[in-house]
Amino acid sequence: MRLALVALAGLASAASTLDPVRQALEENVACSIPCFEGLGAPIVCPASGVSNPTPKAKLSALQSCIQEACGIRVALCPASFAVAAPAPGDPVVNATGLAVPATSTSGVPCVFSNDCKFVLGSWFWHTDMTPARWNRVMGRNYPSFQTDYSIPFDNRTMLNAAPSFATPGGLYPDPVTLRDVQNAWDDNTTASAFITAYADQETSEGRGLDLITDEWLRYFATFLKKMNTDTGRKVYLRWCPEMEGNWMMYGPPYSSASYTAVWRRMYTIMKEIYPEIIIVWAPNYNWPTDVGGDIGHWPGPQYVDVIGSSLYWKGFGKNVDVDAAFIPNVLGNLYEYSTRYSKPFIITEGSGAFERDVPTTVDQVTIQRQFWGQILSSAFLDTYPNLQAAYIFDFAKMEEYFRDFKVSNEPVRSMFVGLVDALDAQGRMAWASPRSATATIAASISAAALETATATATAAVTAQVQADVVTQATTQRSTGFTTDILQMALFMGLMSLL
C-alpha cells in the first residue's frame, strides 16, 4: 500500500525560496523535481480574493507531469479547486495544508469513514434503547446513530436552548431521549450523529416548509454546529426526506419547485455557518417513479453532498420471500444520480418488515436474512462502490399493518450479528473508537462550566494556601506541591459537574 502523504505548508523552511507545494513535493517525491522546470512563479491556489492564481491549465499540466514521472496523482489545491481528485491510496499534497478527503474505488469522497469502509448505523425510537445499550446488545461499537427533529423548533422544552423561534401554536419535538445528543448519548465513542429533519408542523401561520425562515435556519445551523463542538461527533443532516411521498407535509401537492427553493436556501445558510456539515438529499426508494416523484425535487449537484434513499421490504398483507431483484430495481435511479454526479450514496433507513396477523409463508429471520444478507456482502458493496453507509430502522410500529422491522431482538439478532461478523472479517466494516476519559470530560463540559470549575479550583487553592500560611508559616512549600493541589482541585471541580 502506498503511503498517504499530506504535505503542510510548514514543511517549507522560513529561509526557503520554494513555495510550500514545491518544497513538499521535492522533499518527499523527488521524481517530481523536473516537472517544476519552466513553471516560473510559485503555485497560488485559485480562491476568492486571491491575486494572480496559477492558471488551471498549468496546474493540470503539472499534475499530469508528476503522474507520468512518479506514477502517482496529487491534488495540488483544496478540493473545491482541485484539477482532479487523487486515486485511492495516492499521495496528497495540498497547498493550503487542508487534508484532501480520501476517495473510494469509484473516485467519490469518503465522507462516512476515513478509508471508505462501510458504516452501519442504527435508528431506534420510542424505546428504552440507548447507544451504549445498543452496542452491548449488538456486540460492536456502532459508528453512527440517527435521530430526528420536527422543525422548526426552539428546543426550550428539550435542550434548554435560549433563543425562541417556534411559531405560536407550533409543535415541539417529543421528548425522546435520543434527540438530546449532548447529554443522552451514552456510548462514549466517536460515533457520528445523523440528524433527520421533518418539516411536519402546521400553525395559523402556515404549514411544513412555509414555516422555515432564514432566521430559524441560522439558529438550526448554529445548533448543529454546537452539537459537533460539544461532543466531537461528526454531524450529518438529512433534510426533509421522502419528499415525493404524500405522507409528508412537504410532499404532494406541495410543489417540487417550492421544495428545491427552500432546499437551496437551507444549504447555503447551513454551509455559511457550519461548512463541515454533510447534507444528505434522500427521496424514498424507487424515485422518481414512486408516488409523487418528480425530477424537479433534485436541487442540483452543487447543493448536495450525499445522495441517499429509504429502503424497505414490505409484504403489504403477507409475509413472503424478499424478491432478489427488488433492491437493485428500486435503487437504480437514485444510484445512477450518485454515479452521474460523483456523490457518495447511502441507505438512510431500511429493513425488512415482518407483519403480524397476515398470511405467512416465511419467518421473520428469513426475511431479514434475505434483505440484509444482500446488502451486507462484499459482492453488493463491489457492485455499488459509491455506497458508504446504511442505517438500520430498528422499529416495530403500526402502519397499514403492524410491522416489526427490528434486528435487535432474538432470534433475528443472532443471524444479523453473523452477517455483520462475516463482512467485518473481510475488512469491509468501520467501527467507532472508545473515547479517552480526558476527551469525554472535555466534551461534556461547556466553556462556561469549565470557567466555573477553574474558579472553584482556584478559590480552593487560595484557601488552602492561606491556611498553610497560618498553621505552617515557617514551612517552605514547593511549587510542585502547589501545582498538585491546583490539579486535584480542578479535577474535583470538573467531576462535580458530571
Order of alpha helices (4+ residues) and beta strands (2+ residues): beta-alpha-alpha-beta-beta-alpha-beta-alpha-beta-beta-beta-alpha-beta-alpha-beta-beta-alpha-beta-beta-alpha-alpha-beta-beta-beta-alpha-alpha-alpha-alpha
